[in-house]
Amino acid sequence: MKFNPKRNFLFILTVVFFFSISPIFAQSGMYFSEFCKRLEMYFHPDLVADIHKEMPPSDFLVWGWDVGDFSGDDNNDVAFSIRRSGQKDKIIDVYLFVDIDGFLTKVGEFQVNYFELPLEVGVAIRHNLCYVTQKFKQFNWDIKSYKFINNVLVSYDIYSTRRIGKITQETCKNFYDLRNTKRYLNTAKNTTEFWADYLVIPSYSRGRLVYSGFSDEASVNYIEYVPEGAYWLTGASDLSYSVNSVYDDQYLYFSITVQDDYVVTPFCDTCVSEGIEIWLDVHDYKDASERLATISNNVPLFNNQAKEGIYKFTIRAGDFITRQPTVIMSSSTELTPIQKVASRGINVICDLNEKGYFCILKIPFTALGRTNVPITNNEIVEWGCTVKVIDYDNEFRPEERTVMTTSIFQEDNPSTYGSLLFIPDEKWYGDIYNVLQAKLVNDLKEFGF
C-alpha cells in the first residue's frame, strides 16, 4: 500500500503558496486599490474594472490572490479572498473570476471560515484548477478545487486531513472523475495503517435529468485496478469500461459499457467468454465511514471481514446471437424464501456495439432483502460496490485473461469495495455553479414567468 504523492504535493504546494505571501500583506491584508495595481500586470485596466463592479460597497481588505488558468482556455483567470471591515465572525469571502469573451466574469463567490488567521484561507491556481485551502484547527485542513467548464464552475475534488489522536486520516473525493482515496497514517511511526482506492458510482432516480457538470458515469481505465493480466493489456481499446446506475422504487439498474477490440463468444455453456461480476455490500453500517475503517483508541479498525449482505452477480454475455446472456446471483448468507422468489425478476440484456459490448442488469430490491430503494430521510445512502470485467482475447488460451475492477479489490474484504451512492431527487453528488443561471432567471422574469 502506498499513498498517492500527487495529493501530498498539492497539499504542500498550496499551503506554502499562501503562507509565502503573508509578508507582503504583513498579516493585515491589502487595500483593493493596491490589489488592482498588481492585477494590471496581468490584465488590461478594463478587465480589472470588471472586478470592481462585482465587489461589495463596504470596505474590505484583500488577503490572498493568484492568477492563472482554471478554465482551460489559455487565458488568465483570477481568484482572491477578502475580509470585510467590521466582520465579527471569522469569515473570508472568496471570489473567482474567469475571462469570458473579453470580460472578467464572476463565476464563484464563497464564504469560508478560518480558525485563527484570515491567512489560513488560501487560494492558488495550478494545473487548470483553482484550489481553496481552509484550516479548521491544528492539523485539520480542507483543500477544495474548482474547474470552469462550459459556463459551469464545477466542484472538482476535495482533499481533507483530520488528526485523530496519533492517527492522521487523509481522504480525497473527486466529484468529476469519481475516484476516491482514503488513508490512515500513523503519525508517530510514519506508516500507512490503511489504504483504500476506489470509484464512486452515483445512482440517481430513473428518468432524472443529470445536468452538465455533474458526473454520473464512472470510467475505468486505471492500471491500479488491474489485479490480473496487466501483461496482456495493450491499452484502452483492449479493455476499458464505464458504469452507470439508476434506481426506482422497486429496482436497481446497472449499465456497463465495455470497450473491447476482440469480443470472445462461447462455443458451449462452459467455454470461456466475456464476463462481468457485480459485488454489493448492502450491510447496514451505523456510519458510512464504518464501511471502510474506523478508529478506536488510536487504532484503525478495518472492515476486512465479510458480513451479512454480500451479494455477487455473475454475468456471461453470451454470443449475442443464439446464446442468451445469463446472470447468477450468490450471497454470503442463505436467501430467504422471499428473496428466492424475487431473484426470478433479475434480468440482463447484452449486445454488441461499435467498440465492444454493453450489458444492462435489473435487480429487484426485494432480492437484496429490501422492500424498496434504501433512501431514508432524504439522505444519501452508500453501499459497497465493485464492478469487475473479465476480458479474454483468445478463446483457445483462457489463461491469457485480463481482469479490471472499480477498486483495489479483494472479494472477501468489504473495505476494498468501491461505492454505490443512492442520490435523493433533491440532492447531487458534488456542486456546480452556473454563471448563466442568474441571467436566465432575470430574462424569464422579464418575460413574465
C-alpha positions in Angstrom: 0.0 0.0 0.0 1.4 3.4 -0.9 -0.1 6.9 -0.8 -0.5 9.0 -3.9 2.3 11.5 -3.8 0.4 13.9 -6.0 -2.1 14.7 -3.2 0.7 15.4 -0.8 2.4 17.6 -3.3 -0.7 19.6 -4.0 -1.3 20.0 -0.3 2.2 21.2 0.5 2.2 23.4 -2.6 -1.0 25.2 -1.7 -0.1 25.7 1.9 3.4 27.0 1.1 1.9 29.3 -1.6 -0.5 31.2 0.5 1.7 31.4 3.6 4.6 32.6 1.5 2.7 35.7 0.6 2.0 36.6 4.2 5.0 39.0 4.4 3.5 41.0 1.6 0.3 41.6 3.5 2.1 41.9 6.9 -0.8 39.9 8.2 -3.2 42.8 7.6 -4.3 42.4 4.0 -4.0 45.0 1.3 -6.4 47.7 0.0 -8.3 46.9 -3.1 -6.7 49.8 -4.9 -3.3 48.2 -4.4 -4.6 44.9 -5.4 -5.9 46.4 -8.7 -2.5 47.8 -9.5 -1.0 44.3 -9.1 -3.7 42.8 -11.4 -2.8 45.3 -14.1 0.4 43.4 -14.5 -1.8 40.5 -15.9 -4.9 42.2 -17.2 -6.0 45.3 -19.1 -7.4 48.0 -16.9 -10.8 47.5 -18.5 -10.8 43.9 -17.2 -9.7 45.0 -13.8 -12.7 47.4 -13.8 -15.0 44.3 -14.4 -13.9 43.0 -11.0 -14.5 46.3 -9.3 -18.2 46.3 -10.4 -18.8 43.0 -8.6 -17.2 43.9 -5.2 -19.3 44.8 -2.1 -19.8 48.5 -1.3 -18.4 48.1 2.2 -14.7 48.5 3.0 -12.6 45.3 2.8 -9.0 44.1 2.5 -7.6 41.5 0.1 -5.8 38.8 2.0 -4.8 36.3 -0.7 -4.8 36.0 -4.5 -3.5 34.2 -7.5 -3.6 34.5 -11.3 -3.7 31.5 -13.7 -5.9 29.5 -15.9 -8.6 27.3 -14.4 -11.0 27.5 -17.4 -8.7 25.7 -19.8 -8.8 28.4 -22.5 -5.1 29.6 -22.1 -6.3 33.0 -20.8 -5.5 34.2 -17.3 -8.2 34.0 -14.6 -8.0 35.3 -11.1 -9.0 34.1 -7.6 -8.7 36.1 -4.4 -10.0 36.3 -0.8 -11.2 39.4 1.1 -12.3 40.2 4.6 -14.9 42.9 5.1 -14.2 45.6 7.6 -16.2 45.2 10.8 -16.7 41.5 10.2 -17.1 39.9 13.7 -17.2 36.3 12.6 -14.1 34.5 11.4 -15.2 34.6 7.7 -13.4 35.2 4.5 -15.1 35.8 1.1 -13.5 34.0 -1.8 -14.1 35.3 -5.4 -13.4 33.5 -8.7 -13.3 35.4 -12.0 -12.9 33.9 -15.5 -12.1 35.7 -18.8 -15.2 35.1 -20.8 -15.4 36.8 -24.3 -13.0 39.5 -23.2 -14.7 40.3 -19.8 -13.7 39.1 -16.4 -16.9 37.5 -15.2 -17.6 36.4 -11.6 -18.2 32.6 -11.7 -17.9 31.8 -8.0 -18.3 33.5 -4.6 -18.0 31.6 -1.3 -17.8 32.3 2.4 -15.2 30.3 4.1 -14.5 30.1 7.9 -11.0 30.3 9.3 -9.6 29.0 12.6 -7.2 31.8 13.8 -6.0 34.0 11.0 -7.5 35.1 7.7 -4.3 33.8 6.0 -5.4 30.3 6.8 -7.8 30.6 3.8 -5.6 30.4 0.8 -6.2 30.4 -3.0 -3.9 29.0 -5.7 -4.3 28.2 -9.4 -2.4 25.3 -10.6 -2.8 22.6 -13.3 -6.0 24.3 -14.7 -7.6 24.0 -11.3 -8.4 26.7 -8.6 -7.6 25.5 -5.1 -9.2 27.0 -2.0 -7.5 25.9 1.3 -9.2 26.1 4.7 -7.9 25.3 8.2 -10.3 24.0 10.8 -7.8 23.5 13.6 -4.3 22.3 14.1 -3.6 19.5 11.6 -7.1 19.6 10.1 -7.3 21.0 6.6 -9.6 21.0 3.5 -8.4 21.8 0.0 -11.2 22.2 -2.4 -10.6 22.5 -6.1 -12.7 24.0 -8.9 -12.7 24.0 -12.6 -14.7 26.1 -15.1 -16.1 24.0 -17.9 -18.8 25.0 -20.4 -20.1 28.0 -18.4 -20.3 25.9 -15.3 -18.0 26.1 -12.2 -17.5 22.5 -11.2 -16.5 21.3 -7.7 -13.7 19.1 -8.9 -12.4 17.4 -5.8 -11.8 17.9 -2.1 -8.7 16.7 -0.2 -9.0 16.6 3.6 -6.8 15.8 6.6 -8.1 15.1 10.1 -5.9 14.3 13.1 -7.5 11.7 15.4 -5.1 11.1 18.3 -1.9 9.6 16.8 -3.7 8.8 13.5 -4.0 11.2 10.5 -6.9 10.5 8.2 -6.4 11.7 4.7 -9.3 11.5 2.2 -9.7 12.6 -1.4 -13.1 12.8 -3.1 -13.0 13.5 -6.8 -16.5 14.6 -7.9 -15.5 14.8 -11.6 -13.5 11.6 -12.2 -15.3 9.8 -9.3 -12.1 8.4 -7.9 -11.8 8.4 -4.1 -8.9 7.5 -1.8 -8.8 7.1 2.0 -5.7 6.7 4.1 -4.9 6.3 7.8 -1.4 7.3 8.7 0.3 6.5 12.0 1.9 9.9 12.6 4.4 8.7 15.2 5.7 5.8 13.1 5.1 7.5 9.7 3.5 4.2 8.4 0.3 3.7 6.4 -2.1 1.7 8.5 -5.0 1.6 6.0 -5.4 2.5 2.3 -8.4 2.4 0.0 -8.6 3.4 -3.6 -12.0 3.1 -5.4 -14.5 4.6 -7.8 -17.9 6.0 -6.8 -20.9 5.1 -8.8 -23.7 7.8 -8.2 -27.1 6.3 -8.7 -29.9 8.8 -9.5 -33.6 8.1 -9.8 -34.6 6.6 -13.2 -35.5 9.3 -15.7 -33.9 12.1 -13.7 -32.1 14.7 -15.8 -28.4 15.0 -14.6 -27.2 18.4 -15.5 -23.9 19.1 -17.2 -21.1 19.4 -14.7 -22.3 16.5 -12.5 -20.7 13.1 -13.2 -23.0 10.1 -13.2 -20.8 7.6 -15.0 -17.6 6.0 -13.6 -15.0 5.4 -16.3 -12.5 2.6 -15.6 -9.1 2.7 -17.2 -6.6 2.6 -14.3 -3.7 0.2 -14.2 -4.0 0.1 -10.4 -7.4 -1.5 -10.9 -6.0 -4.5 -12.9 -5.3 -7.3 -10.4 -4.8 -9.9 -13.1 -3.5 -9.9 -16.6 -1.8 -6.5 -16.9 0.8 -8.1 -19.1 -1.8 -8.8 -21.7 -3.4 -5.4 -21.6 -2.4 -3.2 -24.6 -4.5 -0.1 -24.0 -7.9 1.4 -23.5 -9.2 -0.2 -26.8 -8.2 -3.6 -25.5 -10.1 -3.2 -22.2 -11.8 -0.2 -20.5 -15.3 0.4 -19.5 -17.9 2.7 -17.9 -20.5 2.1 -15.3 -23.8 3.9 -14.8 -26.6 3.1 -12.3 -30.1 4.3 -11.7 -32.9 3.2 -9.4 -36.7 3.4 -9.0 -38.9 2.3 -6.1 -38.6 -1.4 -6.9 -35.4 -2.0 -8.9 -31.7 -1.2 -9.1 -30.2 -0.9 -12.6 -26.6 -1.1 -13.8 -25.4 -0.3 -17.3 -21.9 -1.4 -18.1 -20.4 -0.4 -21.5 -17.1 -2.3 -22.3 -14.6 -1.2 -24.9 -13.0 -4.4 -26.2 -11.3 -4.8 -29.6 -11.9 -8.5 -29.7 -15.0 -9.9 -28.0 -14.8 -13.6 -27.3 -18.1 -15.5 -27.5 -18.6 -19.0 -26.2 -18.9 -22.2 -28.2 -20.6 -24.0 -25.3 -22.1 -23.3 -21.9 -18.8 -23.9 -20.1 -16.5 -22.3 -22.7 -14.7 -19.0 -21.9 -16.4 -15.8 -22.8 -16.5 -12.2 -21.8 -17.9 -11.8 -18.3 -18.9 -9.2 -15.7 -19.2 -9.5 -11.9 -21.0 -7.0 -9.7 -20.3 -7.2 -6.0 -22.6 -5.5 -3.5 -22.2 -4.9 0.3 -25.7 -3.9 1.5 -24.9 -4.4 5.2 -26.4 -1.7 7.4 -23.5 0.1 8.9 -24.1 2.6 11.8 -22.0 5.2 10.0 -20.9 5.5 6.4 -17.2 5.5 7.4 -17.6 2.1 9.1 -17.8 0.6 5.6 -14.1 1.1 5.2 -12.5 1.6 8.6 -12.9 3.4 11.9 -10.5 4.5 14.7 -10.8 3.2 18.3 -8.2 4.2 20.9 -5.9 5.5 18.2 -6.0 2.2 16.3 -7.7 1.8 12.9 -10.3 -1.0 12.8 -10.7 -2.3 9.3 -13.9 -3.7 7.9 -12.0 -6.6 6.4 -14.3 -9.5 7.3 -17.3 -10.3 5.1 -20.6 -9.8 7.0 -24.2 -10.5 6.1 -25.4 -8.7 3.0 -22.6 -9.5 0.5 -24.1 -10.3 -3.0 -22.4 -11.3 -6.2 -24.0 -11.2 -9.7 -22.1 -13.1 -12.3 -22.9 -12.2 -15.9 -21.9 -14.2 -19.0 -22.5 -12.1 -22.1 -23.4 -15.0 -24.4 -22.7 -15.0 -28.1 -25.1 -12.1 -28.9 -27.0 -14.4 -31.4 -28.4 -17.6 -30.1 -26.8 -18.0 -26.7 -28.6 -15.6 -24.4 -26.7 -13.7 -21.7 -27.1 -15.3 -18.2 -26.8 -13.9 -14.7 -26.3 -15.9 -11.5 -26.9 -14.4 -8.0 -25.0 -15.7 -5.0 -24.9 -14.4 -1.4 -22.8 -14.6 1.8 -25.9 -15.9 3.6 -28.7 -18.2 2.7 -31.5 -16.4 0.8 -34.9 -16.1 2.4 -37.9 -17.6 0.5 -39.0 -14.0 -0.4 -35.5 -13.3 -1.9 -35.6 -16.6 -3.8 -38.9 -15.6 -5.4 -37.7 -12.1 -6.1 -34.5 -13.3 -7.7 -36.6 -14.6 -10.6 -37.1 -10.9 -11.5 -33.4 -10.4 -12.1 -32.9 -9.7 -15.8 -29.9 -8.9 -18.0 -29.5 -7.7 -21.6 -26.3 -7.7 -23.5 -25.4 -6.7 -27.1 -22.6 -5.6 -29.3 -21.7 -2.0 -30.2 -19.1 -0.4 -32.4 -16.3 -0.6 -29.9 -17.2 -3.7 -27.8 -20.4 -4.6 -26.0 -22.7 -3.5 -23.2 -24.8 -5.1 -20.5 -27.8 -3.8 -18.6 -28.7 -5.5 -15.3 -32.0 -5.1 -13.4 -32.1 -6.2 -9.8 -35.3 -6.2 -7.6 -34.5 -4.6 -4.2 -36.5 -7.5 -2.6 -33.9 -9.9 -3.9 -31.4 -8.0 -1.8 -33.5 -8.2 1.3 -35.0 -4.7 1.0 -38.6 -3.7 0.3 -37.7 -0.7 -1.8 -35.0 1.8 -2.5 -33.0 2.2 0.7 -33.1 6.1 0.8 -34.5 7.4 4.1 -34.9 10.9 5.5 -33.8 12.3 2.1 -30.2 11.4 2.9 -27.6 9.9 0.5 -27.1 6.2 1.2 -23.9 4.3 0.4 -23.5 0.6 -0.4 -20.2 -1.1 -1.1 -20.0 -1.9 -4.8 -17.3 -3.1 -7.1 -17.8 -4.0 -10.8 -15.3 -6.5 -12.3 -14.9 -7.0 -16.0 -13.1 -10.2 -17.2 -11.6 -10.0 -20.7 -10.4 -12.8 -23.0 -8.5 -12.1 -26.2 -8.1 -15.7 -27.3 -10.7 -18.3 -26.7 -8.0 -21.1 -27.1 -5.8 -19.5 -24.4 -8.0 -19.0 -21.4 -5.0 -18.3 -19.1 -4.4 -15.1 -21.1 -7.1 -13.1 -19.5 -7.3 -9.6 -18.0 -9.4 -8.5 -15.0 -10.2 -4.9 -14.4 -12.2 -3.6 -11.4 -13.6 -0.3 -10.0 -11.4 -0.5 -6.9 -8.3 -2.1 -5.5 -10.3 -5.1 -4.7 -10.3 -8.3 -2.6 -13.5 -10.3 -2.8 -13.6 -11.3 0.9 -12.6 -7.8 2.2 -15.5 -5.3 2.2 -13.2 -2.4 3.0 -11.8 -2.8 -0.6 -15.1 -2.4 -2.3 -16.0 0.7 -4.3 -19.0 2.8 -3.6 -22.6 2.9 -4.9 -24.4 6.1 -3.8 -28.2 6.4 -3.9 -28.8 10.1 -4.5 -32.2 11.5 -3.5 -34.0 13.7 -6.0 -33.3 16.9 -4.1 -29.5 16.2 -3.9 -26.4 15.8 -6.1 -23.0 14.3 -5.8 -20.8 17.4 -5.9 -21.7 21.0 -6.6 -21.8 23.2 -9.7 -22.4 26.9 -10.2 -23.8 28.0 -13.5 -22.7 31.5 -14.4 -25.7 31.9 -16.8 -28.3 31.0 -14.2 -28.8 34.5 -12.8 -29.1 35.9 -16.3 -31.6 33.2 -17.3 -33.7 33.9 -14.2 -33.8 37.6 -15.0 -34.7 37.0 -18.6 -37.6 34.8 -17.6 -38.8 37.4 -15.1 -38.8 40.0 -17.9 -41.0 37.7 -20.0 -43.5 37.4 -17.1 -42.5 34.0 -15.7 
